[in-house]
Amino acid sequence: MARASPEAELSAVPPSRAAGWRERWLAFRHRLVARPAFQRWAAGFPLTRPVARRNARALFDLCAGFVYAQVLVACVRLDLFRMLAEGPLPPETVARRTDLPPDSARLLLRAAASLGLLTPLPDGRYALADLGAALLGNPGIGAMITHHAMLYEDLRDPVALLRREGGPTRLSAYWGYAGAADPAGLPGEATGPYSALMGASQALVAGDILDAWPLGRHRRLLDVGGGEGAFAVEALRRHPHLALTLFDLPPVAARARVRFAAEGLDGRAEAVGGSFHAGLPPGADAVSLVRVIHDHDDAPALALLRAAHAALAPGGTLLLAEPMAETPGAEPVGDAYFGFYLLAMGSGRPRTAAELARMLARAGFSAVREVPTRRPILTRLLVAERPAAERLSGSNV
């Protein structure tokens, strides 16, 4: 009898035994890779040299990541990308316009070029590279880069943060609603800074969401946690027939009303202030939650989904859009960046699409599915429905 292939033999092994083989193989491999002698050999052997060099670069990039981020901060604070948008400049001109010593200006330009933000020209001048130009086209990214100074303060001692030993964080004070017993009672001055940041960053994702799920089939949208109306305004511009209710904390809703009036949309849009714990305005056939659920711990997140279910007309659609954990190709964004950001904020956590789908089902929604977006690294979109005919009891338990 012919012997089965190794792959077939492995597939016939019970899962527990197969897992044991894999674990033993990984343990052996990692012991080998951890040996300095092996590292030296791998760096010199032609077949393993490219892998060894990639790994060395990846490790160094992890160590130096904070420095790279601060180079970007310096470029944004000095408005370097906008300066170079007018055309390439020599280091001496950049030094004069940024009030930097010539050596410092040259250092910054070389550092930014090494990160792909600028392009050095043969004559010694520097021009924008694609990454630098992209930052100009996305003002919300610049706002987030400046905002990160608070996150860096909170991450000064990451172990203390993980152990919850450092006391109140800068981000928890900035996002006042995260730890407030009564978020609806926050004064306007406590909500203004983060509302402006939310508005700038929401503009990045509004088009992606509306491209993925056009609202032409809906008559009224309830935008929950809509901030000052960035997503709402884009939805109304694209769909002239659409009516809209924005719901957020009272001082935030007040600013949204001002924006609707300035945009000439106050006849089609209203902004309602309150707390979702007291219920959401009913009657919409679509509800949007744009980067809202990941800001909340599990219990309040589920309560918010249930409130959205209760407010939504039977047969209506829920749009849940946010960056998610374990996004293919963007795992560090969901699990590292947002994991630590929300930890410092003191509320919420990144969730996988499967976790969110289970929460939606518990809240009473059905037909949960993911609709692809242009840039899942920024936002993914889950769509769910409130069944048109629900049982009178137990549908959202």
Sine and cosine of phi, psi and omega as CSV:
sin_phi,cos_phi,sin_psi,cos_psi,sin_omega,cos_omega
0.00,0.00,0.71,-0.70,-0.01,-1.00
-0.92,0.38,0.62,-0.79,0.02,-1.00
-0.97,0.23,0.66,-0.75,0.02,-1.00
-0.93,0.36,0.43,-0.90,0.04,-1.00
-0.92,0.39,0.39,-0.92,0.06,-1.00
-0.83,0.55,-0.60,0.80,0.01,-1.00
-0.90,0.43,-0.66,0.75,0.00,-1.00
-0.92,0.39,-0.62,0.78,0.02,-1.00
-0.90,0.44,-0.65,0.76,-0.01,-1.00
-0.91,0.41,-0.63,0.78,0.00,-1.00
-0.92,0.38,-0.38,0.93,0.01,-1.00
-1.00,0.09,-0.18,0.98,0.01,-1.00
-0.97,0.26,0.70,-0.72,0.06,-1.00
-0.81,0.59,0.50,-0.87,-0.07,-1.00
-0.81,0.59,-0.64,0.77,-0.04,-1.00
-0.90,0.43,-0.65,0.76,0.02,-1.00
-0.93,0.36,-0.65,0.76,0.02,-1.00
-0.88,0.47,-0.66,0.75,0.04,-1.00
-0.89,0.46,-0.62,0.78,0.03,-1.00
-0.89,0.46,-0.68,0.74,0.05,-1.00
-0.88,0.47,-0.70,0.71,-0.01,-1.00
-0.89,0.46,-0.67,0.74,-0.02,-1.00
-0.91,0.41,-0.64,0.77,0.02,-1.00
-0.92,0.39,-0.64,0.76,0.03,-1.00
-0.89,0.45,-0.70,0.72,0.01,-1.00
-0.90,0.44,-0.65,0.76,0.01,-1.00
-0.88,0.48,-0.70,0.71,0.03,-1.00
-0.89,0.46,-0.72,0.70,-0.04,-1.00
-0.88,0.47,-0.69,0.72,-0.05,-1.00
-0.94,0.33,-0.57,0.82,0.09,-1.00
-0.89,0.46,-0.63,0.78,0.00,-1.00
-0.92,0.39,-0.75,0.67,-0.05,-1.00
-0.90,0.43,-0.52,0.86,-0.04,-1.00
-0.96,0.27,-0.17,0.98,-0.03,-1.00
-0.98,0.19,0.79,-0.61,0.04,-1.00
-0.83,0.56,-0.60,0.80,-0.01,-1.00
-0.90,0.44,-0.63,0.77,0.03,-1.00
-0.92,0.40,-0.64,0.77,0.02,-1.00
-0.86,0.51,-0.69,0.72,0.02,-1.00
-0.91,0.42,-0.67,0.74,0.01,-1.00
-0.90,0.44,-0.71,0.71,-0.04,-1.00
-0.90,0.43,-0.55,0.83,0.00,-1.00
-0.94,0.33,-0.33,0.94,-0.01,-1.00
-0.97,-0.25,-0.40,0.92,-0.04,-1.00
-0.97,0.26,0.78,-0.62,-0.14,-0.99
-0.82,0.57,-0.62,0.78,-0.07,-1.00
-0.97,0.25,-0.47,0.88,-0.02,-1.00
-0.98,-0.21,-0.17,0.99,-0.07,-1.00
-0.85,0.53,-0.72,0.70,-0.01,-1.00
-0.87,0.49,-0.65,0.76,0.01,-1.00
-0.91,0.41,-0.69,0.73,0.00,-1.00
-0.88,0.47,-0.64,0.77,-0.01,-1.00
-0.94,0.33,-0.63,0.78,0.06,-1.00
-0.89,0.46,-0.67,0.74,0.00,-1.00
-0.91,0.42,-0.65,0.76,0.02,-1.00
-0.89,0.45,-0.67,0.74,0.03,-1.00
-0.90,0.43,-0.67,0.74,-0.01,-1.00
-0.89,0.45,-0.66,0.75,0.03,-1.00
-0.91,0.42,-0.68,0.74,0.00,-1.00
-0.91,0.41,-0.62,0.78,0.03,-1.00
-0.88,0.47,-0.60,0.80,0.06,-1.00
-0.90,0.43,-0.66,0.75,0.01,-1.00
-0.92,0.39,-0.60,0.80,-0.12,-0.99
-0.99,-0.12,0.08,1.00,-0.10,-0.99
-0.82,0.57,-0.62,0.78,-0.01,-1.00
-0.90,0.44,-0.63,0.77,0.01,-1.00
-0.90,0.43,-0.69,0.73,0.03,-1.00
-0.85,0.52,-0.68,0.73,-0.01,-1.00
-0.89,0.45,-0.60,0.80,-0.01,-1.00
-0.95,0.30,-0.48,0.88,0.15,-0.99
-0.87,0.49,-0.69,0.72,0.03,-1.00
-0.89,0.45,-0.68,0.74,0.04,-1.00
-0.85,0.52,-0.71,0.70,0.00,-1.00
-0.87,0.49,-0.67,0.74,0.02,-1.00
-0.88,0.48,-0.67,0.74,-0.03,-1.00
-0.94,0.34,-0.71,0.71,-0.04,-1.00
-0.91,0.42,-0.55,0.84,0.02,-1.00
-1.00,0.06,-0.01,1.00,0.01,-1.00
0.85,0.53,0.61,0.79,-0.11,-0.99
-0.91,0.40,-0.63,0.78,-0.06,-1.00
-0.92,0.38,-0.65,0.76,0.03,-1.00
-0.92,0.39,-0.59,0.81,0.03,-1.00
-0.87,0.49,-0.68,0.73,-0.05,-1.00
-0.99,0.14,-0.17,0.98,0.06,-1.00
-0.90,0.44,-0.39,0.92,0.02,-1.00
-0.98,0.20,-0.23,0.97,0.01,-1.00
0.62,-0.79,0.29,-0.96,-0.01,-1.00
-0.87,0.49,0.50,-0.87,0.00,-1.00
-0.68,-0.73,0.50,-0.87,0.10,-0.99
-0.98,0.18,0.38,-0.93,-0.02,-1.00
-0.83,0.56,-0.56,0.83,-0.04,-1.00
-0.90,0.44,-0.63,0.77,0.03,-1.00
-0.94,0.35,-0.66,0.75,0.05,-1.00
-0.88,0.48,-0.67,0.74,0.02,-1.00
-0.86,0.51,-0.70,0.71,-0.02,-1.00
-0.91,0.41,-0.67,0.74,-0.07,-1.00
-0.97,0.26,-0.44,0.90,-0.01,-1.00
-0.99,-0.16,-0.05,1.00,-0.03,-1.00
0.87,0.49,0.66,0.75,0.06,-1.00
-0.94,-0.34,0.51,-0.86,0.17,-0.99
-0.86,0.51,0.54,-0.84,-0.05,-1.00
-0.81,0.59,-0.66,0.75,0.00,-1.00
-0.90,0.43,-0.61,0.79,0.00,-1.00
-0.93,0.36,-0.65,0.76,0.04,-1.00
-0.88,0.47,-0.68,0.74,0.01,-1.00
-0.90,0.43,-0.64,0.77,0.04,-1.00
-0.88,0.48,-0.72,0.70,-0.01,-1.00
-0.90,0.44,-0.68,0.74,-0.02,-1.00
-0.90,0.44,-0.68,0.73,0.02,-1.00
-0.91,0.41,-0.65,0.76,0.02,-1.00
-0.89,0.45,-0.71,0.70,0.00,-1.00
-0.90,0.44,-0.59,0.81,0.05,-1.00
-0.92,0.38,-0.61,0.79,0.00,-1.00
-0.91,0.41,-0.40,0.91,0.01,-1.00
-1.00,-0.06,0.08,1.00,0.04,-1.00
0.99,0.16,0.25,0.97,0.01,-1.00
-1.00,0.05,-0.51,0.86,0.00,-1.00
-0.78,-0.62,0.26,-0.96,0.05,-1.00
-0.85,-0.52,0.86,-0.51,0.08,-1.00
-0.97,0.23,0.70,-0.71,0.01,-1.00
-0.98,-0.18,0.41,-0.91,-0.05,-1.00
-0.84,0.54,-0.48,0.88,-0.04,-1.00
-1.00,0.08,0.11,0.99,0.04,-1.00
0.99,-0.11,-0.19,0.98,0.05,-1.00
-0.98,0.18,0.22,-0.98,0.04,-1.00
-0.83,-0.56,0.65,-0.76,0.02,-1.00
-0.83,-0.56,0.26,-0.97,0.09,-1.00
-0.90,0.43,0.62,-0.79,0.24,-0.97
-0.98,-0.20,0.06,-1.00,-0.08,-1.00
-0.85,0.53,-0.65,0.76,-0.03,-1.00
-0.91,0.41,-0.67,0.75,0.04,-1.00
-0.90,0.44,-0.66,0.75,0.03,-1.00
-0.91,0.41,-0.61,0.79,0.01,-1.00
-0.89,0.46,-0.57,0.82,0.05,-1.00
-0.89,0.45,-0.61,0.79,0.05,-1.00
-0.90,0.44,-0.56,0.83,-0.02,-1.00
-0.99,0.17,-0.10,0.99,0.00,-1.00
-0.74,-0.67,0.99,0.17,-0.07,-1.00
-0.85,0.53,-0.47,0.88,0.00,-1.00
-0.88,0.47,-0.52,0.85,0.02,-1.00
-0.92,0.40,-0.66,0.75,0.04,-1.00
-0.87,0.49,-0.65,0.76,0.03,-1.00
-0.90,0.44,-0.64,0.77,0.02,-1.00
-0.92,0.38,-0.62,0.79,0.00,-1.00
-0.87,0.49,-0.71,0.71,0.03,-1.00
-0.91,0.42,-0.64,0.77,-0.01,-1.00
-0.90,0.44,-0.44,0.90,-0.09,-1.00
-0.91,0.42,-0.19,0.98,0.07,-1.00
-0.83,0.55,-0.59,0.81,0.04,-1.00
-0.92,0.39,-0.69,0.73,0.01,-1.00
-0.88,0.47,-0.66,0.75,0.00,-1.00
-0.89,0.45,-0.60,0.80,0.06,-1.00
-0.88,0.47,-0.68,0.73,-0.03,-1.00
-0.94,0.35,-0.42,0.91,0.00,-1.00
-1.00,-0.06,0.18,0.98,0.01,-1.00
-0.82,0.57,-0.63,0.77,0.08,-1.00
-0.80,-0.60,1.00,0.04,-0.09,-1.00
-0.90,0.44,-0.51,0.86,0.01,-1.00
-0.93,0.37,-0.67,0.74,0.07,-1.00
-0.88,0.48,-0.61,0.79,0.04,-1.00
-0.90,0.43,-0.70,0.72,0.01,-1.00
-0.89,0.46,-0.57,0.82,0.00,-1.00
-1.00,0.06,0.00,1.00,-0.03,-1.00
0.86,0.52,0.65,0.76,-0.09,-1.00
-0.97,-0.23,-0.16,0.99,-0.17,-0.99
-1.00,0.00,0.01,1.00,-0.06,-1.00
0.98,0.19,-0.24,-0.97,-0.03,-1.00
-0.86,0.50,0.63,-0.78,-0.01,-1.00
-0.99,-0.15,0.28,-0.96,0.07,-1.00
-0.89,0.45,-0.65,0.76,-0.05,-1.00
-0.94,0.35,-0.57,0.82,0.01,-1.00
-0.91,0.40,-0.53,0.85,0.07,-1.00
-0.96,0.27,-0.58,0.81,-0.01,-1.00
-0.92,0.39,-0.76,0.65,0.04,-1.00
-1.00,0.01,0.97,0.23,-0.17,-0.99
-0.85,0.53,-0.53,0.85,-0.06,-1.00
-0.94,0.35,-0.34,0.94,-0.10,-0.99
-0.88,0.48,-0.60,0.80,-0.03,-1.00
-0.90,-0.45,0.16,0.99,-0.07,-1.00
-0.98,0.19,0.68,-0.74,0.07,-1.00
-0.92,0.38,-0.56,0.83,0.02,-1.00
-0.74,-0.67,0.99,0.13,-0.05,-1.00
-0.84,0.54,-0.54,0.84,-0.03,-1.00
-0.91,0.41,-0.30,0.95,0.00,-1.00
-1.00,-0.05,0.08,1.00,-0.01,-1.00
-0.92,0.40,0.66,-0.75,0.04,-1.00
-0.95,0.30,0.28,-0.96,-0.05,-1.00
-0.86,0.51,-0.60,0.80,-0.03,-1.00
-0.92,0.38,-0.34,0.94,0.02,-1.00
-0.99,0.11,-0.28,0.96,-0.06,-1.00
-0.95,-0.32,-0.29,0.96,-0.08,-1.00
-0.86,0.51,-0.80,0.60,-0.07,-1.00
-0.87,0.49,-0.72,0.69,-0.05,-1.00
-0.95,0.30,-0.48,0.88,0.05,-1.00
-0.90,0.43,-0.65,0.76,0.04,-1.00
-0.91,0.42,-0.65,0.76,0.03,-1.00
-0.90,0.43,-0.68,0.73,0.04,-1.00
-0.86,0.51,-0.67,0.74,0.00,-1.00
-0.88,0.47,-0.68,0.73,0.01,-1.00
-0.91,0.41,-0.65,0.76,-0.06,-1.00
-0.98,0.19,-0.49,0.87,0.03,-1.00
-0.91,0.41,-0.50,0.86,0.02,-1.00
-0.87,0.49,-0.44,0.90,0.02,-1.00
-0.91,0.42,-0.58,0.82,-0.18,-0.98
-0.96,-0.29,-0.24,0.97,-0.08,-1.00
-0.84,0.54,-0.73,0.68,-0.02,-1.00
-0.89,0.45,-0.64,0.77,0.00,-1.00
-0.89,0.46,-0.67,0.75,-0.01,-1.00
-0.92,0.39,-0.71,0.70,-0.06,-1.00
-0.96,0.29,-0.42,0.91,0.15,-0.99
-0.93,0.36,-0.64,0.77,-0.04,-1.00
-0.96,0.30,-0.59,0.81,-0.03,-1.00
-0.70,-0.72,0.99,0.11,0.06,-1.00
-0.87,0.50,0.60,-0.80,-0.09,-1.00
-1.00,-0.10,0.29,0.96,-0.03,-1.00
-0.87,0.49,-0.44,0.90,-0.02,-1.00
-0.99,0.13,-0.12,0.99,-0.09,-1.00
-0.95,-0.31,0.44,-0.90,-0.01,-1.00
-0.97,-0.25,-0.57,0.82,0.00,-1.00
-0.64,-0.77,0.76,-0.66,0.02,-1.00
-0.95,-0.32,0.73,-0.69,0.17,-0.99
-0.97,-0.26,0.94,-0.35,-0.03,-1.00
-0.99,-0.15,0.98,-0.22,-0.10,-1.00
-1.00,0.02,0.77,-0.64,-0.06,-1.00
0.93,0.37,0.57,0.82,-0.14,-0.99
-0.98,0.18,0.04,1.00,0.05,-1.00
0.88,0.48,-0.66,-0.75,-0.04,-1.00
-1.00,0.04,0.13,0.99,0.20,-0.98
0.97,-0.24,0.32,0.95,-0.03,-1.00
-0.87,0.49,-0.77,0.64,0.01,-1.00
-0.93,0.37,-0.66,0.75,-0.04,-1.00
-0.87,0.48,-0.70,0.71,-0.03,-1.00
-0.90,0.44,-0.67,0.74,0.02,-1.00
-0.89,0.45,-0.65,0.76,0.03,-1.00
-0.90,0.44,-0.66,0.75,-0.01,-1.00
-0.94,0.35,-0.58,0.81,0.04,-1.00
-0.90,0.43,-0.63,0.77,-0.06,-1.00
-0.97,0.24,-0.44,0.90,-0.13,-0.99
-0.76,-0.65,1.00,0.01,-0.09,-1.00
-0.88,0.47,-0.35,0.94,0.00,-1.00
-0.99,0.13,-0.24,0.97,-0.20,-0.98
-0.98,0.21,0.69,-0.72,0.20,-0.98
-0.97,-0.23,0.43,-0.90,-0.14,-0.99
-0.55,-0.83,0.63,-0.77,0.17,-0.98
-0.86,-0.51,0.84,-0.54,0.09,-1.00
-0.99,-0.15,0.71,-0.70,0.00,-1.00
-0.83,-0.55,0.80,-0.60,0.05,-1.00
-0.34,-0.94,-0.06,-1.00,0.04,-1.00
-0.87,0.50,0.51,-0.86,-0.12,-0.99
-0.78,0.63,-0.76,0.66,-0.01,-1.00
-0.92,0.39,-0.48,0.88,0.05,-1.00
-0.95,0.32,-0.69,0.72,0.03,-1.00
-0.88,0.48,-0.57,0.82,0.02,-1.00
-0.89,0.46,-0.65,0.76,0.04,-1.00
-0.94,0.35,-0.55,0.83,0.05,-1.00
-0.90,0.43,-0.62,0.79,0.04,-1.00
-0.88,0.48,-0.64,0.77,0.03,-1.00
-0.89,0.45,-0.66,0.75,0.00,-1.00
-0.92,0.39,-0.68,0.74,0.02,-1.00
-0.85,0.53,-0.67,0.74,0.01,-1.00
-0.91,0.42,-0.67,0.74,0.00,-1.00
-0.90,0.43,-0.51,0.86,0.00,-1.00
-1.00,0.06,-0.04,1.00,-0.05,-1.00
0.95,0.32,0.46,0.89,-0.08,-1.00
-0.93,-0.37,0.08,1.00,-0.09,-1.00
-0.92,0.40,-0.30,0.95,0.08,-1.00
-0.97,0.25,-0.33,0.95,-0.02,-1.00
-0.93,-0.37,-0.22,0.98,-0.11,-0.99
-0.77,-0.64,0.62,-0.78,0.13,-0.99
-0.80,-0.60,0.44,-0.90,0.04,-1.00
-0.84,-0.55,0.84,-0.55,-0.08,-1.00
-0.91,-0.41,0.76,-0.65,0.02,-1.00
-0.98,-0.19,0.57,-0.82,0.03,-1.00
0.26,-0.96,-0.25,-0.97,0.06,-1.00
-0.88,-0.48,0.69,-0.72,-0.03,-1.00
-0.91,0.42,-0.32,0.95,0.02,-1.00
-0.89,0.45,-0.42,0.91,0.04,-1.00
-1.00,-0.03,0.08,1.00,0.02,-1.00
0.97,-0.25,0.38,-0.93,0.01,-1.00
-0.94,-0.33,0.45,-0.89,0.02,-1.00
-0.85,0.53,0.78,-0.63,-0.07,-1.00
-1.00,0.07,0.16,-0.99,0.21,-0.98
0.97,-0.26,-0.20,0.98,-0.01,-1.00
-0.97,0.22,0.51,-0.86,0.09,-1.00
-0.98,-0.18,0.09,1.00,0.14,-0.99
-0.52,-0.85,0.67,-0.74,0.06,-1.00
-0.82,-0.57,0.73,-0.69,0.05,-1.00
-0.91,-0.42,0.68,-0.74,0.11,-0.99
-0.81,-0.59,1.00,-0.07,-0.09,-1.00
-0.99,-0.17,0.95,-0.30,0.01,-1.00
0.80,0.60,0.79,0.62,-0.02,-1.00
-0.88,-0.47,-0.72,0.70,-0.13,-0.99
-0.90,0.43,-0.62,0.79,-0.06,-1.00
-0.94,0.35,-0.19,0.98,0.08,-1.00
-0.99,0.17,-0.13,0.99,-0.13,-0.99
-0.89,-0.45,0.56,-0.83,0.15,-0.99
-0.92,0.40,0.16,-0.99,-0.17,-0.99
-0.85,0.52,-0.73,0.68,-0.07,-1.00
-0.89,0.45,-0.79,0.61,0.04,-1.00
-0.92,0.39,-0.50,0.87,0.05,-1.00
-0.90,0.43,-0.69,0.72,0.03,-1.00
-0.91,0.41,-0.63,0.78,0.04,-1.00
-0.89,0.46,-0.62,0.78,0.03,-1.00
-0.92,0.40,-0.66,0.75,0.04,-1.00
-0.90,0.44,-0.61,0.79,0.05,-1.00
-0.93,0.38,-0.60,0.80,0.07,-1.00
-0.90,0.43,-0.63,0.78,0.05,-1.00
-0.90,0.43,-0.64,0.77,0.04,-1.00
-0.88,0.48,-0.69,0.72,-0.02,-1.00
-0.92,0.40,-0.56,0.83,-0.04,-1.00
-0.98,0.19,-0.42,0.91,-0.11,-0.99
-0.98,0.22,0.66,-0.76,0.06,-1.00
-0.91,0.41,0.60,-0.80,0.07,-1.00
-0.80,0.60,0.70,-0.71,-0.07,-1.00
1.00,0.09,-0.04,1.00,-0.03,-1.00
-0.98,0.20,0.12,-0.99,-0.13,-0.99
-0.87,-0.49,0.69,-0.73,0.11,-0.99
-0.96,-0.28,0.73,-0.68,0.10,-1.00
-0.93,-0.36,0.89,-0.46,0.03,-1.00
-0.90,-0.43,0.94,-0.35,-0.11,-0.99
-0.82,-0.57,0.82,-0.57,0.08,-1.00
-0.16,-0.99,0.28,-0.96,0.15,-0.99
-0.93,0.38,0.62,-0.78,-0.11,-0.99
-0.81,-0.58,0.46,-0.89,0.06,-1.00
-0.92,0.40,0.44,-0.90,0.07,-1.00
0.85,0.52,0.52,0.85,0.09,-1.00
-0.95,0.32,0.85,-0.52,-0.05,-1.00
-0.81,0.58,0.80,-0.60,0.00,-1.00
0.99,0.10,-0.14,0.99,-0.01,-1.00
-0.68,-0.73,0.52,0.85,-0.05,-1.00
-0.84,0.54,-0.65,0.76,0.01,-1.00
-0.89,0.45,-0.47,0.88,-0.02,-1.00
-0.91,0.41,-0.76,0.65,-0.03,-1.00
-0.96,0.27,-0.74,0.68,-0.18,-0.98
-1.00,0.03,-0.54,0.84,0.00,-1.00
-1.00,-0.07,-0.86,0.50,-0.08,-1.00
-0.89,0.45,-0.87,0.49,-0.05,-1.00
-0.94,0.35,-0.48,0.88,0.06,-1.00
-0.86,0.52,-0.75,0.66,-0.02,-1.00
-0.98,0.20,-0.54,0.84,0.03,-1.00
-0.88,0.48,-0.75,0.66,-0.03,-1.00
-0.94,0.35,-0.51,0.86,0.10,-0.99
-0.88,0.47,-0.71,0.70,0.03,-1.00
-0.92,0.39,-0.56,0.83,0.03,-1.00
-0.92,0.39,-0.50,0.87,0.05,-1.00
1.00,-0.01,0.21,0.98,-0.02,-1.00
-0.38,-0.93,0.65,-0.76,0.10,-0.99
1.00,0.06,0.06,-1.00,0.04,-1.00
-0.25,-0.97,0.45,-0.89,0.10,-1.00
-0.95,0.31,0.64,-0.77,-0.02,-1.00
-0.81,-0.58,0.47,-0.88,0.08,-1.00
-0.97,0.23,0.28,-0.96,0.06,-1.00
-0.87,0.49,-0.59,0.81,0.01,-1.00
-0.92,0.40,-0.65,0.76,0.05,-1.00
-0.89,0.46,-0.69,0.72,0.01,-1.00
-0.91,0.42,-0.62,0.79,0.03,-1.00
-0.88,0.47,-0.64,0.77,0.03,-1.00
-0.92,0.40,-0.62,0.78,0.04,-1.00
-0.90,0.44,-0.66,0.75,0.03,-1.00
-0.89,0.46,-0.65,0.76,0.04,-1.00
-0.90,0.44,-0.66,0.75,0.03,-1.00
-0.90,0.44,-0.51,0.86,0.01,-1.00
-0.98,0.18,-0.08,1.00,0.06,-1.00
0.96,-0.29,0.02,1.00,-0.03,-1.00
-0.99,0.11,0.40,-0.92,0.02,-1.00
-0.75,-0.66,0.07,-1.00,0.04,-1.00
0.78,0.62,0.69,0.72,0.01,-1.00
-0.96,0.27,0.79,-0.62,0.05,-1.00
-0.50,-0.87,0.37,-0.93,0.06,-1.00
-1.00,-0.10,0.70,-0.71,0.08,-1.00
-0.94,-0.33,0.83,-0.55,-0.07,-1.00
-0.87,0.49,0.62,-0.78,0.10,-0.99
-0.92,-0.40,0.24,-0.97,-0.04,-1.00
-0.90,0.44,-0.66,0.75,-0.10,-1.00
-0.76,-0.65,0.99,0.15,-0.02,-1.00
-0.88,0.47,-0.32,0.95,0.08,-1.00
-0.89,0.46,-0.50,0.87,0.02,-1.00
-1.00,-0.03,-0.67,0.74,0.00,-1.00
-0.34,-0.94,0.65,-0.76,0.19,-0.98
-0.92,-0.38,0.31,-0.95,-0.13,-0.99
-0.78,-0.63,0.85,-0.53,0.17,-0.99
-0.96,-0.27,0.70,-0.71,0.03,-1.00
-0.88,-0.47,0.71,-0.70,0.01,-1.00
-0.64,-0.77,0.26,-0.97,-0.05,-1.00
-0.81,-0.58,0.57,-0.82,0.26,-0.97
-1.00,0.06,0.87,-0.49,-0.08,-1.00
-0.81,0.58,0.62,-0.79,-0.01,-1.00
-0.91,0.40,-0.55,0.84,0.01,-1.00
-0.80,-0.60,0.96,-0.27,-0.02,-1.00
-0.96,-0.29,0.44,-0.90,0.14,-0.99
-0.90,0.44,0.50,-0.87,-0.05,-1.00
-0.92,0.39,-0.39,0.92,0.01,-1.00
-0.64,-0.77,0.48,-0.88,0.10,-1.00
0.99,0.15,0.07,1.00,-0.08,-1.00
-0.97,0.25,-0.42,0.91,-0.04,-1.00
-0.76,-0.65,0.66,0.75,0.03,-1.00
-0.98,-0.21,0.00,0.00,0.00,0.00
